[in-house]
C-alpha cells in the first residue's frame, strides 16, 4: 500500500507533516459515524523495459474515493466497514472511465476480543513485513507479490500493472488485542470453484488450478515495546498452485520477519523475507534482506530502501524473467542489489509532490526508472 492511504498513521508515528487532509465526517450521531475521503494522484514515469529501452507516460497512480463507517453495538463491540473505489484521473473523459475498479472493501467487528473482518484488503505480510521497508508513492523493492508475477512468466518491469493473481480478495481474518505488547493474526483466503478466476486469473491459456475449491492460510505474530516492534508472517499462497499445459507444477510460499524502530521523526526498519518456489520441475528459495528508513524533515519526508536478493539458480528466472534468452534458457544473475530513493514536499495540508528513483540490477536494467507526481487528498 502506498503512503497516501496510510499517511495519517505514518504522520502520527513519525511526527512528520504528511500533507494529507482529514476525512470528512458525513454523519455522526447516536453511535453511528460515516466518513468520506479520497485522493487524486497523477504522475509521470520513465522506466526501462525488458529490452533496456526507456518507456514513459503520464499516468494515474491510484486515485481513490473511499467511505468508512462504524456503529457502536454495545460498549465493548463495534461494527465497521470500509469501501474504496479507484478511477483513472489522467484519462477520466470517455466511456468506462468512472469509478472503474475497487480497492479495499471489508466489514467487521472489533472490541475487547480483538478484530474480525471479511472482504478484501492488503496481505498481512505486506502490512507487517514489507511496507515498513518501502511504503513509497510508486516504486517498491521486490517481494513475494512480484515473485508470483515472475512465477507465471510476466515481465519484471510490468509485474505491478499486469499481475493477475488476487492477493487481497475473498479473505477472512482475526487480529487479537495487544496483550502486553504481543499480538497475533490468523486468516484465510477462500477461492471456490465457482470463482471466475478459479484460484488464479492467469493470463496463459492452458494453465489451470490444481486445487479446486481451496482455503489458504496466513498468520503472523507481532511484539511491540515502546518505539520498537518486531513481526513475523507466514502465507502459504495455496490458491496460486498451478499446473501448466506441459504438466509442470508452479507454486510458492512466503514468510518474513521485520523489525522497526521509531525515534521522533525517524523510522528505521530491517527485513528478512523468503519466497519458497516450485517452478517448472525445479524448486528453490528467493531470499531478501532489506533496510529502510524514512525521515520527516518538516515539509515532507525523505526515504530510501536497499534490498539484497539472493535466488537459488534453479528459480532465479522467477526473480528476473528478463534473463530468459530466446532459447528459453536462463542466462541472468542469481543475486541482485535493489534500491529506491524518494522525497515528498508538502504544498499544503491537503497537497504534496513527490520524486522517486529505483534501480533493480536486473538484465538490461529492466524496471529501473524515475517517477514524479502530485497528490491531492481530502
Beta strands, then each sheet from edge to edge (+ up, - down):
strand 1: 24-29
strand 2: 32-48
strand 3: 54-60
strand 4: 64-74
strand 5: 77-86
strand 6: 101-111
strand 7: 114-120
strand 8: 171-175
strand 9: 182-191
strand 10: 208-209
strand 11: 214-215
strand 12: 218-225
strand 13: 228-235
strand 14: 242-243
strand 15: 249-263
strand 16: 266-279
strand 17: 282-296
strand 18: 301-311
strand 19: 335-348
strand 20: 351-359
strand 21: 369-377
sheet 1: 1+ 2- 3+
sheet 2: 1+ 2- 4+ 5- 6+ 7- 8+ 9- 11+
sheet 3: 1+ 2- 21+ 20- 19+ 18- 17+ 16- 15+ 13- 12+
sheet 4: 1+ 2- 21+ 20- 19+ 18- 17+ 16- 15+ 14- 10+
end
